[in-house]
Amino acid sequence: MERKTVFSGVQPSGALTIGNYIGAIKNWVELQEEYDCYYCIVDLHAITVPQVPKDLRKNTLEVLALYLAAGIDPEKSTMFIQSHVPAHTELTWVLNSISYMGQLNRMTQFKEKSRKSEENLNAALFTYPVLMASDILLYGADLVPVGEDQKQHLELARDLAARFNNRYSDTFKVPDPLIKEVGSRIMSLQNPESKMSKSDADENAYILILDNKDAIRRKIKRAVTDSLGVVAYNDEQIGLKNLLDIYSIFSKEEIPNIVSRYEGQGYGKFKEDLAEVVVEGLSPIQEKYDYLISNKDHLEKIYKAGAEKAEYQAMKILRKVYKKVGFIPK
């Protein structure tokens, strides 16, 4: 039976958090056993907000090293840098021609980002969901792992695929979301109503995959809980619920077992133990990362091989698209 294809990507805009690890990368490691996976470092998306060029280059390599350190295997998955495959931007231009302004205007993330950055309200910020659609459709992805906050963008990719197919005949697969129930959305440690984000102004709100042991212990100790003092898993105690999700994922233990262990013990002991569980879980990733990031030649081999493989696949789809819209082949 033919394996289904999965596509996903992460922006190289600074260090990654345990939210990125739990919500995306850890999941990707498991998916590569069952699917043909394309994992991209989406550097083209990153420039929708101003970047320092040397930092962008550094961050891109760091994300690749983290992919590998977390267990993504270049023999099983195609890992590549988005800007190394020109077909992404070429398909975006064609899809822009069938994207409606009204639909892009309704994108929640565009509304949020435009409120935050009025001085940098650029056209790329407006059309980047079309680039995201191109990323997905170029590889004939059957499934796209998405969090709740990205579902709207996947809907656009589905709409554009169907719209193109209707107008020009069957070309694109219409992708489905792959949504993980537990841990797909890890929340801020300081404001558990918003998603954990590396761009948060308060560094106590997130744990970076590369944070040292003391930083992890300090941030978990300061994590917001509530005044009830009872370890329980429910929507009234959202800060604690988030911490229990993190505990369960790193310890591979069922939440009810964790809750019963801390019955009558308050939050102090729970947080102490949680910190050690996270430290232990991240330690092997950090060790592998340190080795990889000091071996730039090895990383270069991987991203070059990945780009070649990705480009071969992407060009097959792009050639079809160009022919169907009426461009004369080279």
Long-range contacts (C-beta under 8 A, 24 or more apart in sequence): 3-34, 3-35, 3-36, 4-35, 4-36, 4-142, 4-143, 5-35, 5-36, 5-37, 5-38, 5-139, 5-140, 5-141, 5-142, 5-143, 6-31, 6-35, 6-36, 6-37, 6-38, 6-141, 6-142, 6-143, 6-144, 6-145, 6-178, 7-37, 7-38, 7-40, 7-135, 7-136, 7-139, 7-141, 7-144, 7-175, 8-37, 8-38, 8-39, 8-40, 8-144, 8-145, 9-39, 9-40, 9-41, 9-42, 9-45, 9-82, 9-135, 10-40, 10-41, 10-42, 10-63, 11-41, 11-42, 11-43, 11-45, 11-46, 12-41, 12-42, 12-43, 12-46, 12-56, 12-59, 12-60, 12-62, 12-63, 13-46, 13-49, 13-51, 13-56, 13-59, 13-198, 13-199, 14-59, 14-198, 14-199, 15-59, 15-62, 15-198, 15-208, 15-209, 15-210, 16-63, 16-66, 16-198, 16-208, 16-209, 17-186, 17-196, 17-197, 17-198, 17-206, 17-207, 17-208, 17-209, 18-186, 18-196, 18-206, 18-207, 18-208, 18-209, 18-246, 18-278, 18-282, 19-185, 19-186, 19-187, 19-195, 19-196, 19-197, 19-206, 20-198, 20-209, 21-70, 21-209, 21-285, 22-183, 22-186, 22-245, 22-246, 22-249, 23-147, 23-180, 23-183, 23-184, 23-185, 23-186, 24-145, 24-147, 25-66, 25-67, 25-70, 25-72, 26-70, 26-249, 27-145, 27-180, 28-67, 28-70, 28-72, 28-77, 28-145, 29-70, 29-71, 29-72, 31-145, 31-178, 32-72, 32-73, 32-76, 32-77, 33-76, 35-142, 35-143, 36-78, 37-72, 37-76, 37-77, 37-78, 38-77, 38-78, 38-80, 38-139, 38-141, 38-310, 38-313, 39-67, 39-72, 39-77, 39-78, 39-79, 39-80, 40-79, 40-80, 40-81, 40-82, 40-135, 40-310, 41-67, 41-79, 41-80, 41-81, 41-82, 42-82, 42-135, 43-81, 43-82, 43-83, 44-82, 44-83, 44-88, 44-89, 44-131, 45-82, 45-128, 45-131, 45-132, 47-124, 48-113, 48-122, 48-124, 48-125, 48-128, 49-113, 49-117, 49-120, 49-125, 50-120, 61-293, 61-296, 61-299, 62-293, 64-299, 64-302, 64-303, 65-289, 65-292, 65-293, 65-299, 66-209, 66-210, 66-285, 66-289, 68-288, 68-292, 68-299, 68-302, 69-285, 69-286, 69-287, 69-288, 69-289, 69-292, 70-209, 70-285, 74-302, 74-305, 74-306, 78-306, 78-309, 78-310, 78-313, 79-302, 79-303, 79-306, 80-303, 80-306, 80-307, 80-309, 80-310, 81-303, 81-306, 81-307, 82-135, 84-303, 84-304, 84-307, 84-310, 84-311, 85-138, 85-307, 85-310, 85-311, 85-314, 87-134, 87-138, 87-311, 87-314, 87-315, 87-317, 87-318, 88-131, 88-134, 88-135, 88-138, 88-314, 89-131, 89-134, 90-318, 91-134, 91-137, 91-138, 91-314, 91-317, 91-318, 91-321, 92-127, 92-130, 92-131, 92-133, 92-134, 94-321, 94-322, 94-325, 95-130, 95-133, 95-134, 95-137, 95-160, 95-164, 96-127, 96-130, 98-160, 98-163, 98-164, 98-167, 99-127, 99-130, 99-156, 99-160, 103-156, 103-159, 104-129, 104-130, 104-156, 107-152, 107-153, 107-156, 108-149, 108-152, 109-149, 109-152, 109-153, 129-153, 129-156, 130-156, 130-160, 132-156, 132-157, 133-157, 133-160, 133-161, 136-175, 137-161, 137-172, 137-173, 137-175, 137-317, 138-313, 138-314, 138-317, 138-318, 139-310, 139-313, 139-314, 139-317, 140-172, 140-173, 140-313, 140-317, 141-173, 141-175, 142-173, 142-175, 142-176, 143-175, 143-176, 143-177, 143-178, 144-175, 144-176, 144-177, 144-178, 145-177, 145-178, 145-179, 145-180, 146-177, 146-178, 146-179, 147-179, 147-184, 147-185, 147-195, 148-179, 148-184, 148-185, 149-185, 149-195, 151-177, 151-179, 164-321, 168-324, 168-325, 169-324, 171-317, 171-320, 171-321, 171-324, 172-317, 182-245, 182-248, 182-249, 183-245, 183-246, 183-248, 183-249, 186-242, 186-245, 186-246, 187-238, 187-239, 187-242, 189-219, 189-220, 189-222, 189-223, 189-224, 189-239, 189-242, 189-243, 190-222, 190-223, 190-224, 191-224, 192-224, 192-238, 192-239, 192-241, 192-242, 193-238, 207-278, 209-282, 209-285, 209-286, 209-289, 210-286, 210-289, 211-282, 213-279, 216-275, 216-278, 216-279, 216-282, 217-275, 217-279, 220-271, 220-274, 220-275, 220-278, 221-271, 221-272, 221-275, 223-271, 225-267, 229-266, 229-267, 231-258, 231-259, 231-262, 231-263, 231-265, 231-266, 231-267, 231-270, 232-259, 233-259, 240-267, 243-270, 243-271, 243-274, 246-274, 246-278, 247-273, 247-274, 247-277, 250-277, 250-278, 250-280, 250-281, 251-277, 251-281
